């Protein structure tokens, strides 16, 4: 959508993609294997169980981070596999909520990272599929040598209001609970990922949602990628009622357990998309300053352009490099 339009008025091309990865890792020689193995992450012996809004993880034990093998992973020879599952959800438009999952070739495992993607206010998971996000990510997985699962839920509700990817105060839908609960179960199944191998990203309203959900559920995600997000509540349809502070990313940075979440923030140089108060312009810099004040890891990218797919696509290489560096890093 164009920068002069409201984010509610135009169908976002928020099929937004994640692309690219850590090419520098390809040059690590065999004797650098210890550095490539990276931090030891968590696998679990017991089954996970759900609360109202997040997946509670059982006791942990160590597992290695993924090793990069540029040009030598299965997706170089065979495309990823698409699946759309529909999970029961009374707040969804048809009583069931679709979830697009794209897996690289081969068996699933608990050491395969997952990127959960949240679309914008006027789009769906199908927008991401139609824009070829899966194929673009296949290519970048091959280049970087780090494969990962992509999972994008349908974020609309049956009455047609914007959801802000939250649980509605009036009780008609519960998107945060769905994304952090049933969606994780459906994607990961018996191969429950450690927190360090989960990232959540999104575009426009989804960029806001990714930041809010990660900060509200710090035990689930270790990284956030926000394209054209905003970091205060912009809720024209009153999803949160009068109690908005617990959903405002810029007010959720005080807890000690959020301080290690890594953020990459993308905002087009000409993105002046209106919000209820002000616009998206300047939101990335404002939020990055708050993260910096707390010693948190943040990268801010400003590709040329506005509030559209062409702009966001310019940031894909750096964005995915950022995510891969987190997935493969040492402590």
Backbone bond lengths (Angstrom), bond angles and torsions (degrees), N, CA, C in turn:
res aa  C-N    CA-C-N  psi(-1)  N-CA   C-N-CA  omega(-1)  CA-C   N-CA-C  phi
1 X - - - 1.427 - - 1.499 108.75 -
2 X 1.342 114.85 158.07 1.446 119.07 -174.56 1.508 110.32 -86.71
3 X 1.321 114.79 155.32 1.459 120.35 -172.76 1.522 111.80 -63.33
4 X 1.339 119.18 -23.27 1.453 120.96 -177.86 1.516 112.65 -83.22
5 X 1.317 119.32 -6.64 1.447 122.29 -177.29 1.512 110.57 -98.58
6 X 1.333 116.20 152.34 1.467 120.60 172.33 1.510 110.04 -67.30
7 X 1.333 116.74 149.53 1.466 119.97 177.56 1.502 110.96 -66.17
8 X 1.326 119.98 -16.42 1.462 123.34 177.52 1.512 111.46 -85.81
9 X 1.336 117.81 -20.07 1.452 120.17 -168.21 1.505 114.07 -91.33
10 X 1.286 117.80 -19.28 1.463 120.13 -172.76 1.514 109.92 -124.87
11 X 1.319 116.68 140.51 1.462 119.47 175.79 1.517 108.49 -68.55
12 X 1.296 116.26 116.88 1.463 120.45 -178.28 1.508 110.03 -69.36
13 X 1.281 115.14 140.60 1.457 118.40 171.52 1.506 106.19 -85.72
14 X 1.339 115.59 49.34 1.454 117.25 -171.50 1.491 111.46 -86.10
15 X 1.230 114.96 37.04 1.435 121.26 170.38 1.486 108.46 -70.89
16 X 1.161 116.15 6.20 1.409 130.55 179.33 1.488 112.94 -17.08
17 X 1.181 111.15 138.94 1.429 116.55 -168.42 1.488 110.98 -119.21
18 X 1.254 111.88 158.87 1.437 117.75 174.11 1.505 105.65 -114.28
19 X 1.279 119.62 126.39 1.447 117.42 -179.62 1.502 111.22 -144.35
20 X 1.262 115.43 152.05 1.455 126.05 173.76 1.487 113.49 90.77
21 X 1.328 113.27 173.06 1.432 115.64 -179.80 1.467 111.98 -172.02
22 X 1.327 116.61 -168.84 1.455 121.80 -164.59 1.504 111.39 -80.21
23 X 1.334 116.55 85.43 1.461 119.74 179.99 1.512 111.34 -66.33
24 X 1.301 115.96 -29.55 1.468 117.78 -178.99 1.509 112.18 -62.46
25 X 1.331 116.53 -26.88 1.462 119.51 -179.39 1.526 111.31 -67.05
26 X 1.326 115.48 -21.39 1.466 118.83 -178.60 1.518 111.87 -64.46
27 X 1.316 116.27 -24.72 1.460 119.01 -174.35 1.518 113.81 -88.75
28 X 1.327 117.57 0.92 1.462 119.18 -178.34 1.522 109.92 -68.26
29 X 1.306 119.39 124.30 1.464 121.62 -177.52 1.511 111.05 -75.38
30 X 1.352 116.85 165.09 1.463 120.46 -178.84 1.509 112.67 -55.38
31 X 1.338 117.31 -34.73 1.460 117.27 -177.31 1.526 111.51 -70.47
32 X 1.356 117.62 -9.96 1.464 121.07 176.79 1.508 112.74 -92.54
33 X 1.315 116.98 17.75 1.464 120.51 -175.32 1.513 112.46 -56.71
34 X 1.318 117.43 -40.19 1.468 119.13 -178.21 1.521 110.90 -59.68
35 X 1.348 116.45 -38.99 1.455 119.02 179.28 1.518 111.19 -69.89
36 X 1.347 116.65 -31.93 1.458 119.94 -178.06 1.514 111.86 -74.31
37 X 1.292 118.43 -27.32 1.462 119.68 -176.78 1.515 110.25 -63.26
38 X 1.341 117.41 -38.43 1.451 119.53 173.36 1.508 112.83 77.60
39 X 1.320 113.54 -168.95 1.455 119.43 -174.99 1.511 111.91 -67.00
40 X 1.282 116.89 153.04 1.451 121.17 174.07 1.510 108.87 -88.37
41 X 1.347 113.81 128.71 1.450 120.50 -173.85 1.510 109.84 -105.76
42 X 1.318 114.91 -165.24 1.450 119.13 -169.73 1.524 112.59 -115.32
43 X 1.319 115.83 128.81 1.453 122.18 166.40 1.520 106.40 -114.07
44 X 1.321 115.92 166.53 1.437 118.27 -171.03 1.519 110.77 -133.68
45 X 1.364 115.01 139.56 1.451 120.59 179.73 1.515 111.84 -84.73
46 X 1.333 116.33 -34.32 1.457 120.06 -174.48 1.513 110.42 -95.24
47 X 1.347 116.50 170.13 1.450 121.86 176.54 1.524 109.17 -78.70
48 X 1.346 117.98 143.91 1.452 119.63 174.62 1.517 110.10 -72.88
49 X 1.345 117.54 160.25 1.450 119.76 172.37 1.513 109.54 -138.03
50 X 1.320 116.74 155.03 1.444 122.77 -171.51 1.514 111.98 -102.14
51 X 1.338 116.41 142.91 1.444 121.90 165.17 1.517 106.74 -104.46
52 X 1.328 117.99 -165.90 1.452 119.79 -177.53 1.512 112.79 -66.04
53 X 1.336 119.39 -24.78 1.458 118.31 -173.89 1.517 115.33 -140.76
54 X 1.312 119.44 1.55 1.461 116.92 178.83 1.516 110.74 -156.24
55 X 1.296 114.75 157.98 1.455 121.75 177.85 1.516 108.59 -82.05
56 X 1.332 117.22 123.50 1.455 121.48 176.45 1.520 108.88 -92.50
57 X 1.313 116.39 126.45 1.451 120.36 -172.18 1.521 110.89 -96.93
58 X 1.340 116.69 140.62 1.449 120.77 177.50 1.523 112.48 -74.49
59 X 1.318 118.13 179.01 1.468 120.84 -177.96 1.523 113.22 -54.55
60 X 1.324 116.27 151.10 1.460 122.46 -169.21 1.525 113.15 -104.94
61 X 1.319 115.91 155.84 1.453 122.30 164.39 1.518 108.24 -147.45
62 X 1.311 118.00 163.43 1.452 121.30 -167.73 1.516 114.33 -73.67
63 X 1.340 115.42 152.00 1.462 123.52 173.03 1.518 107.41 -153.63
64 X 1.334 118.97 146.83 1.464 120.35 -175.38 1.518 112.83 -76.49
65 X 1.318 116.18 153.14 1.457 122.09 171.11 1.523 109.46 -71.08
66 X 1.349 117.78 160.81 1.467 119.48 179.19 1.520 111.97 -66.25
67 X 1.324 116.24 144.69 1.458 121.67 174.87 1.521 109.28 -94.79
68 X 1.325 119.54 134.71 1.467 120.93 176.65 1.524 111.79 -75.88
69 X 1.320 115.64 135.23 1.467 121.85 175.55 1.533 108.11 -134.06
70 X 1.325 118.32 74.91 1.468 121.01 -174.76 1.516 112.69 -54.06
71 X 1.334 115.66 129.72 1.460 121.73 177.76 1.500 115.11 72.00
72 X 1.325 118.54 4.57 1.458 120.93 -173.63 1.528 112.98 -126.35
73 X 1.325 117.75 18.77 1.458 120.82 178.63 1.527 109.58 -101.13
74 X 1.323 116.02 163.14 1.467 120.99 -170.96 1.517 112.88 -60.45
75 X 1.345 116.86 -33.67 1.464 119.09 -176.39 1.526 112.12 -67.78
76 X 1.321 118.34 -12.95 1.463 120.64 174.17 1.524 111.80 -66.14
77 X 1.319 116.12 -26.86 1.460 120.91 -176.69 1.526 113.69 -107.10
78 X 1.315 115.98 -21.61 1.466 119.90 -173.28 1.521 108.88 -143.46
79 X 1.349 118.57 133.39 1.466 119.26 -177.84 1.524 111.97 -68.37
80 X 1.315 113.87 160.28 1.454 119.80 174.97 1.523 111.69 -64.36
81 X 1.315 115.05 164.18 1.468 121.41 -177.04 1.522 109.71 -105.73
82 X 1.335 116.58 125.87 1.457 122.54 178.61 1.518 110.72 -92.44
83 X 1.307 115.07 140.73 1.461 121.57 173.85 1.521 107.36 -145.76
84 X 1.324 117.13 136.51 1.460 121.28 172.27 1.521 107.38 -117.74
85 X 1.313 116.15 115.05 1.455 121.36 177.92 1.521 107.66 -105.42
86 X 1.313 116.30 149.36 1.459 121.11 177.67 1.517 108.48 -115.76
87 X 1.315 115.16 121.55 1.453 121.95 -176.85 1.521 109.91 -106.25
88 X 1.317 118.11 143.63 1.464 120.33 -179.74 1.524 111.49 -59.15
89 X 1.323 116.61 131.84 1.462 121.62 177.26 1.527 108.06 -162.19
90 X 1.321 118.72 108.59 1.470 120.70 -177.04 1.517 113.54 -64.41
91 X 1.327 118.83 -18.42 1.452 120.85 178.65 1.507 114.04 -85.64
92 X 1.325 118.66 -7.84 1.467 122.42 -179.13 1.531 109.82 -76.55
93 X 1.329 117.73 156.30 1.473 120.57 -176.77 1.516 114.41 -54.26
94 X 1.325 119.21 -36.24 1.464 121.66 -179.09 1.521 112.42 -114.79
95 X 1.314 117.07 19.31 1.459 120.33 179.82 1.516 114.35 80.65
96 X 1.333 116.40 -2.58 1.459 121.99 175.80 1.513 108.27 -138.77
97 X 1.334 117.35 140.89 1.458 120.41 -174.78 1.529 109.73 -107.77
98 X 1.344 117.24 116.50 1.466 120.25 178.70 1.529 111.70 -69.71
99 X 1.323 114.38 150.80 1.457 122.70 177.81 1.525 107.29 -140.61
100 X 1.335 116.08 115.66 1.461 121.07 177.43 1.520 108.79 -85.68
101 X 1.327 115.77 127.85 1.463 122.02 178.07 1.521 107.81 -125.77
102 X 1.309 117.10 127.75 1.465 121.48 174.77 1.522 107.94 -121.20
103 X 1.328 115.20 118.95 1.462 121.35 -177.53 1.524 109.92 -111.96
104 X 1.312 116.95 141.25 1.472 118.84 173.08 1.522 110.04 -66.92
105 X 1.326 117.93 161.96 1.467 120.43 -179.39 1.528 111.20 -59.13
106 X 1.324 114.66 154.29 1.452 119.52 177.02 1.515 112.10 96.66
107 X 1.317 116.36 176.77 1.462 121.17 -176.48 1.519 112.16 -70.85
108 X 1.309 115.12 150.67 1.455 120.53 173.75 1.526 109.02 -76.23
109 X 1.329 116.47 156.75 1.462 120.13 177.71 1.518 108.88 -158.36
110 X 1.334 115.34 161.28 1.456 120.98 -177.56 1.520 113.07 -72.98
111 X 1.339 118.51 -9.74 1.460 119.68 177.56 1.533 112.61 -102.97
112 X 1.328 116.95 16.21 1.461 122.70 175.82 1.533 107.45 -99.00
113 X 1.340 119.62 115.55 1.470 120.62 -176.56 1.527 112.37 -60.45
114 X 1.325 115.09 159.16 1.465 121.97 176.58 1.522 108.63 -129.00
115 X 1.332 115.95 132.66 1.455 122.61 171.55 1.527 107.99 -110.34
116 X 1.308 117.00 112.24 1.463 122.62 174.83 1.524 107.72 -88.18
117 X 1.340 116.90 127.20 1.462 122.15 -175.34 1.527 110.92 -116.64
118 X 1.329 116.52 133.87 1.461 123.43 -179.44 1.528 109.08 -114.21
119 X 1.316 116.61 124.85 1.466 120.70 -177.36 1.533 111.05 -79.94
120 X 1.331 115.26 178.47 1.458 121.72 -178.29 1.513 113.61 -84.58
121 X 1.335 116.13 -178.23 1.465 121.76 -169.09 1.523 114.01 -67.50
122 X 1.327 117.98 -28.00 1.457 120.21 -176.10 1.521 112.55 -116.60
123 X 1.333 117.60 21.86 1.458 121.12 179.33 1.515 109.74 -129.46
124 X 1.325 116.74 -173.87 1.462 121.85 -179.48 1.531 109.15 -144.46
125 X 1.314 115.75 -177.87 1.464 120.62 174.30 1.521 111.33 -60.06
126 X 1.339 116.56 -30.00 1.466 119.82 -179.87 1.531 111.57 -66.44
127 X 1.331 116.75 -30.04 1.463 119.84 175.65 1.513 110.44 -59.86
128 X 1.321 115.85 -43.86 1.460 119.81 179.33 1.519 110.99 -63.19
129 X 1.316 116.70 -41.74 1.457 120.19 178.77 1.523 111.02 -65.00
130 X 1.342 116.97 -44.88 1.460 120.92 -177.83 1.523 112.75 -64.61
131 X 1.323 116.59 -28.69 1.458 120.59 179.18 1.520 112.88 -81.48
132 X 1.330 117.49 0.61 1.454 121.07 176.24 1.513 114.46 76.39
133 X 1.344 116.51 27.47 1.453 119.80 179.91 1.528 111.48 -56.62
134 X 1.323 116.23 -42.05 1.463 119.36 -178.42 1.513 113.28 -59.97
135 X 1.325 116.30 -46.47 1.460 120.31 -178.69 1.535 111.11 -66.12
136 X 1.337 116.10 -40.04 1.453 119.32 178.39 1.526 111.38 -63.11
137 X 1.304 116.13 -40.55 1.460 118.97 -179.98 1.522 111.68 -70.99
138 X 1.333 117.58 -34.58 1.471 119.39 173.62 1.520 110.83 -54.15
139 X 1.320 115.23 -47.30 1.466 120.20 -177.05 1.529 111.18 -62.36
140 X 1.327 115.79 -40.64 1.454 119.30 -179.19 1.526 112.48 -74.00
141 X 1.316 117.24 -31.54 1.466 119.47 174.06 1.523 110.36 -63.35
142 X 1.309 116.24 -40.71 1.462 120.02 178.29 1.515 110.30 -62.87
143 X 1.320 116.44 -46.05 1.461 120.24 -178.46 1.527 111.89 -63.05
144 X 1.330 115.83 -44.62 1.463 119.63 -175.55 1.520 112.75 -80.45
145 X 1.332 116.52 -25.08 1.451 119.86 -176.47 1.511 113.94 79.13
146 X 1.330 117.77 12.29 1.465 122.21 175.62 1.528 107.99 -122.84
147 X 1.331 115.67 112.64 1.464 121.00 177.79 1.523 110.01 -87.49
148 X 1.333 115.78 151.96 1.455 120.20 176.07 1.526 109.77 -153.79
149 X 1.300 114.93 157.99 1.459 122.74 177.18 1.523 108.46 -85.78
150 X 1.330 116.33 142.40 1.457 121.98 173.49 1.524 107.89 -114.92
151 X 1.318 117.24 132.18 1.461 120.87 -179.06 1.520 109.41 -135.81
152 X 1.336 116.52 124.54 1.463 121.39 -176.19 1.528 110.08 -130.04
153 X 1.326 118.22 110.50 1.461 120.84 177.59 1.526 112.36 -80.94
154 X 1.302 115.67 159.24 1.464 123.63 172.14 1.530 107.30 -79.94
155 X 1.342 116.62 123.66 1.456 119.64 -172.41 1.512 115.54 -110.87
156 X 1.329 118.20 19.34 1.467 120.06 176.92 1.537 110.54 -93.99
157 X 1.336 115.97 166.81 1.455 119.31 177.28 1.528 109.53 -129.49
158 X 1.313 116.62 165.59 1.466 120.53 -165.51 1.515 114.12 -69.23
159 X 1.339 119.11 -19.10 1.456 120.76 -178.99 1.523 112.68 -94.22
160 X 1.321 118.06 -2.28 1.462 121.86 172.38 1.513 115.76 82.46
161 X 1.319 119.30 11.20 1.453 120.30 176.51 1.528 110.00 -87.93
162 X 1.326 116.18 163.47 1.458 119.13 176.46 1.525 109.04 -74.62
163 X 1.315 115.76 142.58 1.469 120.40 -171.99 1.521 113.77 -99.21
164 X 1.324 118.13 -21.25 1.469 122.82 -173.61 1.530 111.51 55.41
165 X 1.326 117.02 18.44 1.467 123.27 -178.60 1.534 111.17 54.00
166 X 1.337 114.89 36.95 1.459 119.58 -177.75 1.520 112.62 -120.04
167 X 1.327 115.17 177.90 1.463 122.97 171.01 1.519 106.77 -92.46
168 X 1.326 117.64 120.24 1.457 121.71 -174.80 1.525 111.47 -68.18
169 X 1.333 115.01 137.49 1.462 120.04 177.57 1.520 111.04 -62.03
170 X 1.338 118.19 -31.26 1.465 121.52 -179.94 1.529 112.45 -81.72
171 X 1.332 117.20 -5.90 1.457 120.56 172.64 1.509 116.55 85.13
172 X 1.344 118.50 5.60 1.465 118.54 -175.22 1.522 113.55 -79.02
173 X 1.318 117.60 -22.24 1.466 120.55 175.96 1.520 108.39 -151.12
174 X 1.334 115.08 161.47 1.469 120.85 -176.61 1.519 108.83 -144.26
175 X 1.342 116.00 76.94 1.464 120.61 -176.32 1.514 112.80 -72.92
176 X 1.323 118.31 -39.89 1.465 118.94 178.51 1.521 110.34 -60.71
177 X 1.317 116.81 -45.18 1.465 120.13 179.04 1.519 111.25 -61.80
178 X 1.332 117.19 -37.55 1.462 120.45 179.67 1.529 111.18 -67.22
179 X 1.334 116.99 -47.74 1.465 120.41 -176.17 1.525 111.21 -65.09
180 X 1.333 117.25 -40.62 1.458 120.66 -175.26 1.524 113.32 -89.16
181 X 1.338 116.73 -4.48 1.449 120.24 -179.15 1.519 113.19 -120.90
182 X 1.342 118.69 -91.85 1.466 120.96 -177.59 1.524 114.72 -55.71
183 X 1.326 117.91 -35.20 1.470 119.12 -180.00 1.524 110.92 -65.46
184 X 1.328 117.71 -42.39 1.463 120.83 178.31 1.529 110.42 -64.23
185 X 1.320 116.74 -42.85 1.468 119.98 178.06 1.522 111.51 -60.14
186 X 1.352 116.57 -43.65 1.462 120.19 -177.33 1.520 111.55 -66.97
187 X 1.321 117.67 -38.21 1.464 121.23 -177.85 1.522 111.27 -75.57
188 X 1.316 116.99 -44.01 1.462 120.44 -169.50 1.525 113.32 -97.42
189 X 1.329 118.10 -28.12 1.455 120.84 177.07 1.516 112.45 53.32
190 X 1.336 115.98 -128.30 1.468 120.12 -179.38 1.526 112.21 -81.98
191 X 1.356 116.60 -5.15 1.464 120.66 178.63 1.528 109.21 -101.78
192 X 1.304 116.49 63.08 1.460 121.35 -176.08 1.524 110.28 -63.93
193 X 1.337 116.07 127.42 1.461 120.10 -178.15 1.520 111.07 -80.51
194 X 1.330 115.56 148.93 1.460 118.32 166.26 1.519 109.10 -69.66
195 X 1.274 115.94 153.69 1.471 122.00 179.29 1.529 111.67 -51.01
196 X 1.339 117.18 -39.76 1.464 121.13 -175.65 1.519 113.17 -64.16
197 X 1.327 119.08 -15.26 1.467 121.92 178.64 1.518 112.69 -106.94
198 X 1.335 117.12 14.55 1.465 120.52 173.94 1.520 109.83 -112.54
199 X 1.339 115.43 132.44 1.462 122.14 170.64 1.518 108.08 -126.16
200 X 1.329 115.94 153.19 1.465 120.70 174.94 1.520 107.42 -129.15
201 X 1.325 115.62 132.99 1.458 121.07 -179.01 1.513 110.43 -136.47
202 X 1.327 115.78 169.40 1.458 118.54 178.03 1.506 111.71 -177.09
203 X 1.332 113.97 174.70 1.453 122.58 -170.59 1.528 110.07 -126.87
204 X 1.347 116.27 126.94 1.450 123.17 -179.35 1.529 109.40 57.60
205 X 1.334 119.08 -113.99 1.462 119.33 176.56 1.521 110.50 -56.85
206 X 1.330 117.51 -35.27 1.458 120.54 176.96 1.517 112.43 -68.62
207 X 1.355 117.78 -30.04 1.455 120.83 175.36 1.512 111.34 -67.93
208 X 1.343 116.05 -38.61 1.463 119.58 171.69 1.526 110.07 -63.11
209 X 1.344 116.08 -48.15 1.456 120.05 -177.20 1.514 112.96 -60.19
210 X 1.331 117.29 -39.10 1.462 120.34 -179.93 1.525 110.63 -61.61
211 X 1.341 117.00 -44.86 1.462 120.09 179.32 1.520 111.18 -65.78
212 X 1.337 116.62 -44.66 1.465 119.99 -177.69 1.523 111.57 -65.24
213 X 1.334 117.35 -45.69 1.464 119.79 -178.00 1.523 111.89 -65.80
214 X 1.329 117.11 -39.05 1.463 119.26 179.46 1.524 111.15 -64.69
215 X 1.325 117.09 -42.96 1.458 120.47 -178.50 1.525 112.17 -72.80
216 X 1.323 117.07 -28.61 1.460 120.74 178.00 1.530 112.19 -83.76
217 X 1.319 116.68 -17.84 1.467 122.19 -179.46 1.524 109.59 -131.95
218 X 1.329 118.26 61.95 1.470 120.52 -171.90 1.513 114.02 -66.25
219 X 1.315 118.41 -16.06 1.461 120.04 176.87 1.515 113.79 -77.33
220 X 1.337 117.54 -7.98 1.464 120.87 -176.29 1.530 113.55 -99.17
221 X 1.338 118.01 -41.10 1.465 121.12 -169.47 1.525 110.56 -122.68
222 X 1.330 115.26 144.11 1.463 120.14 176.57 1.518 112.96 -108.63
223 X 1.358 117.85 -13.99 1.458 120.73 -177.21 1.531 110.41 -141.76
224 X 1.339 114.93 150.41 1.464 122.62 178.78 1.523 108.64 -131.74
225 X 1.339 116.18 134.31 1.468 122.10 171.03 1.525 107.25 -120.63
226 X 1.318 116.55 116.52 1.466 121.33 -176.49 1.518 109.71 -119.26
227 X 1.332 115.63 113.13 1.463 121.74 174.24 1.525 108.52 -97.06
228 X 1.341 116.35 119.77 1.468 121.89 176.23 1.522 111.58 55.23
229 X 1.329 116.17 35.50 1.453 119.93 177.47 1.521 111.64 -81.74
230 X 1.320 114.60 170.25 1.469 122.00 172.54 1.519 105.86 -129.43
231 X 1.319 117.31 153.21 1.452 120.18 -165.69 1.529 112.84 -125.30
232 X 1.327 113.88 24.59 1.455 123.43 165.90 1.516 105.83 -134.14
233 X 1.297 117.51 165.18 1.465 119.52 -175.53 1.523 110.17 -72.60
234 X 1.323 116.64 130.16 1.461 124.71 172.52 1.517 105.24 -128.78
235 X 1.314 117.34 96.58 1.471 122.34 -164.72 1.527 110.69 -130.72
236 X 1.337 118.21 71.92 1.468 120.84 -173.88 1.522 114.67 -63.63
237 X 1.328 118.23 -21.63 1.462 119.95 -179.41 1.522 113.48 -105.68
238 X 1.321 117.39 11.29 1.458 120.74 171.33 1.521 115.18 68.49
239 X 1.320 117.39 35.25 1.469 120.10 178.18 1.522 111.56 -53.80
240 X 1.316 116.92 -41.56 1.464 120.72 -173.27 1.532 113.07 -96.15
241 X 1.323 117.29 6.76 1.454 119.46 -178.63 1.519 110.31 62.95
242 X 1.320 116.63 -139.64 1.454 119.55 -179.38 1.509 114.03 -92.76
243 X 1.319 118.11 -1.15 1.460 121.38 -175.47 1.525 109.60 -107.71
244 X 1.326 116.39 81.78 1.461 120.28 -173.05 1.522 113.64 -95.94
245 X 1.330 118.81 -22.25 1.469 120.96 -174.26 1.525 113.38 -55.37
246 X 1.360 120.25 -40.03 1.467 119.26 -179.82 1.523 114.42 -68.12
247 X 1.349 117.39 -2.79 1.464 121.37 -178.67 1.524 112.10 -117.86
248 X 1.317 117.69 8.90 1.461 121.72 -176.35 1.523 109.69 -99.64
249 X 1.337 118.70 109.91 1.461 120.19 -175.88 1.525 114.13 -52.10
250 X 1.329 117.60 -36.75 1.461 118.98 -177.58 1.522 113.18 -71.14
251 X 1.345 117.32 -8.71 1.461 121.47 177.46 1.532 111.74 -109.15
252 X 1.327 117.27 7.69 1.469 121.24 -174.54 1.526 112.97 -113.10
253 X 1.319 117.54 21.93 1.462 121.14 -172.80 1.530 113.27 -100.25
254 X 1.315 117.83 3.87 1.452 119.84 -174.87 1.510 115.39 -82.26
255 X 1.331 117.91 -25.34 1.462 120.48 -174.87 1.531 111.20 -72.93
256 X 1.316 115.92 141.89 1.464 120.62 -178.29 1.522 112.14 -64.12
257 X 1.345 117.69 -30.68 1.466 119.29 -174.27 1.516 113.86 -79.61
258 X 1.344 118.78 1.61 1.471 119.95 174.30 1.521 112.29 -102.26
259 X 1.325 118.02 -7.20 1.461 121.12 -168.62 1.524 113.91 -67.57
260 X 1.338 118.56 -20.86 1.467 119.14 -179.99 1.526 113.09 -96.90
261 X 1.329 118.60 5.21 1.466 120.40 175.56 1.525 108.68 -71.62
262 X 1.335 116.94 131.88 1.466 122.98 -177.89 1.527 108.95 -98.12
263 X 1.328 117.59 138.54 1.464 122.84 -176.25 1.525 110.90 -124.59
264 X 1.339 115.71 134.73 1.451 120.81 164.56 1.532 106.57 -119.58
265 X 1.337 115.86 124.29 1.460 123.07 -173.97 1.520 109.16 -115.59
266 X 1.331 116.49 126.14 1.464 121.78 -177.02 1.521 108.88 -118.21
267 X 1.321 115.93 127.82 1.469 120.47 177.65 1.518 109.41 -143.27
268 X 1.323 117.24 123.75 1.455 121.08 179.41 1.515 112.51 -62.41
269 X 1.322 116.82 147.62 1.463 120.89 -177.68 1.527 112.05 -61.47
270 X 1.326 117.41 -27.40 1.464 121.37 -177.31 1.518 112.20 -115.39
271 X 1.324 117.53 27.49 1.460 120.84 179.86 1.528 109.91 -86.94
272 X 1.316 115.52 102.56 1.463 122.18 178.03 1.530 110.34 -116.54
273 X 1.322 117.47 30.89 1.454 121.96 -177.84 1.529 110.38 -56.82
274 X 1.344 117.65 125.55 1.471 120.07 -176.06 1.526 112.80 -68.01
275 X 1.314 115.14 143.43 1.456 123.62 168.49 1.527 107.09 -114.83
276 X 1.318 117.58 178.53 1.462 118.77 176.34 1.524 110.63 -58.82
277 X 1.320 115.54 -35.17 1.459 121.09 177.94 1.521 107.57 -130.21
278 X 1.326 116.77 113.69 1.452 120.49 -179.20 1.520 111.98 75.34
279 X 1.343 115.84 -147.07 1.455 120.79 -178.64 1.523 109.14 -148.14
280 X 1.329 115.87 177.43 1.461 121.13 177.95 1.533 110.93 -68.45
281 X 1.328 116.90 -24.86 1.464 120.45 -178.42 1.528 110.32 -57.42
282 X 1.327 116.08 122.36 1.450 121.29 178.61 1.518 114.92 93.36
283 X 1.322 118.47 -9.47 1.460 120.74 -177.92 1.531 112.06 -65.31
284 X 1.332 117.12 -40.31 1.470 119.30 -179.33 1.521 110.61 -62.64
285 X 1.327 117.17 -45.74 1.461 120.35 -179.56 1.523 111.04 -65.22
286 X 1.323 117.32 -41.12 1.467 120.91 179.94 1.529 111.23 -62.01
287 X 1.328 116.53 -46.52 1.462 119.77 -178.06 1.530 110.95 -70.65
288 X 1.335 116.75 -38.22 1.468 120.21 177.86 1.525 110.96 -59.26
289 X 1.332 117.09 -38.28 1.461 120.14 178.66 1.527 110.91 -63.89
290 X 1.328 117.22 -38.81 1.467 120.62 177.49 1.531 111.20 -65.49
291 X 1.328 116.38 -38.75 1.462 120.02 177.31 1.519 110.76 -66.82
292 X 1.323 116.23 -43.03 1.473 120.62 178.80 1.524 111.31 -59.47
293 X 1.316 116.71 -40.98 1.467 120.50 -179.37 1.526 111.73 -58.63
294 X 1.314 115.98 -28.20 1.466 120.81 -177.31 1.522 112.40 -100.44
295 X 1.318 116.80 7.91 1.456 120.87 177.51 1.518 113.31 71.94
296 X 1.338 117.90 23.43 1.462 121.42 -179.68 1.527 110.28 -88.25
297 X 1.334 116.24 155.50 1.461 121.77 -179.11 1.516 110.02 -80.23
298 X 1.335 116.91 124.63 1.466 120.94 178.81 1.520 109.29 -148.40
299 X 1.329 115.19 139.90 1.458 123.33 170.55 1.520 107.49 -123.32
300 X 1.319 116.93 133.84 1.461 122.23 -179.71 1.523 109.19 -116.02
301 X 1.329 116.25 128.84 1.463 122.57 -178.00 1.529 109.41 -119.54
302 X 1.330 116.49 138.23 1.464 121.24 -178.91 1.535 109.73 -128.45
303 X 1.331 117.42 76.50 1.474 119.25 177.67 1.530 110.79 -67.00
304 X 1.306 115.15 154.09 1.457 120.61 178.57 1.528 109.87 -68.16
305 X 1.336 116.84 129.81 1.455 120.86 176.53 1.514 112.98 131.66
306 X 1.336 114.73 -169.01 1.451 121.47 -174.45 1.510 113.76 -112.44
307 X 1.338 115.33 -134.20 1.466 122.49 -174.13 1.522 108.72 -102.39
308 X 1.317 116.70 71.63 1.456 119.77 -173.89 1.522 110.49 -157.26
309 X 1.321 113.26 166.67 1.458 120.57 -175.42 1.523 112.16 -62.16
310 X 1.338 116.37 -39.76 1.466 119.51 -178.90 1.520 111.00 -59.18
311 X 1.313 117.14 -38.25 1.466 121.35 178.46 1.517 110.73 -68.79
312 X 1.315 116.53 -51.07 1.463 120.89 -176.66 1.524 111.87 -61.05
313 X 1.349 115.18 -35.84 1.466 119.33 -178.85 1.526 111.44 -60.02
314 X 1.316 117.58 -31.51 1.465 120.26 179.80 1.524 112.07 -63.86
315 X 1.321 116.93 -21.00 1.469 119.97 -178.04 1.519 112.99 -95.03
316 X 1.335 118.18 -6.07 1.466 120.18 -173.80 1.529 113.60 -56.70
317 X 1.338 119.05 -44.06 1.472 117.79 -178.59 1.522 112.65 -57.72
318 X 1.341 117.19 -49.59 1.455 119.67 -178.55 1.527 111.75 -68.21
319 X 1.331 116.23 -34.70 1.463 119.21 -178.81 1.521 111.19 -65.64
320 X 1.313 116.78 -46.96 1.455 118.70 -178.90 1.527 111.32 -71.68
321 X 1.312 117.30 -34.28 1.469 118.53 173.10 1.528 110.24 -56.85
322 X 1.309 116.59 -41.45 1.465 121.11 179.13 1.529 110.47 -61.26
323 X 1.336 117.46 -47.74 1.459 120.72 -178.71 1.531 110.98 -63.97
324 X 1.315 116.86 -45.06 1.462 120.25 -178.88 1.523 110.63 -63.21
325 X 1.330 116.84 -37.40 1.470 118.67 179.07 1.510 110.69 -63.95
326 X 1.322 117.56 -33.00 1.458 119.93 176.16 1.515 112.71 -72.39
327 X 1.316 116.99 -39.57 1.454 120.91 -179.75 1.526 112.66 -68.32
328 X 1.312 117.38 -27.68 1.466 120.61 -174.62 1.523 113.24 -111.10
329 X 1.316 118.03 8.16 1.463 120.44 -172.75 1.521 112.04 -78.79
330 X 1.324 114.84 158.61 1.462 121.63 171.74 1.523 108.34 -91.62
331 X 1.340 117.72 160.59 1.469 118.91 -179.81 1.516 111.76 -60.11
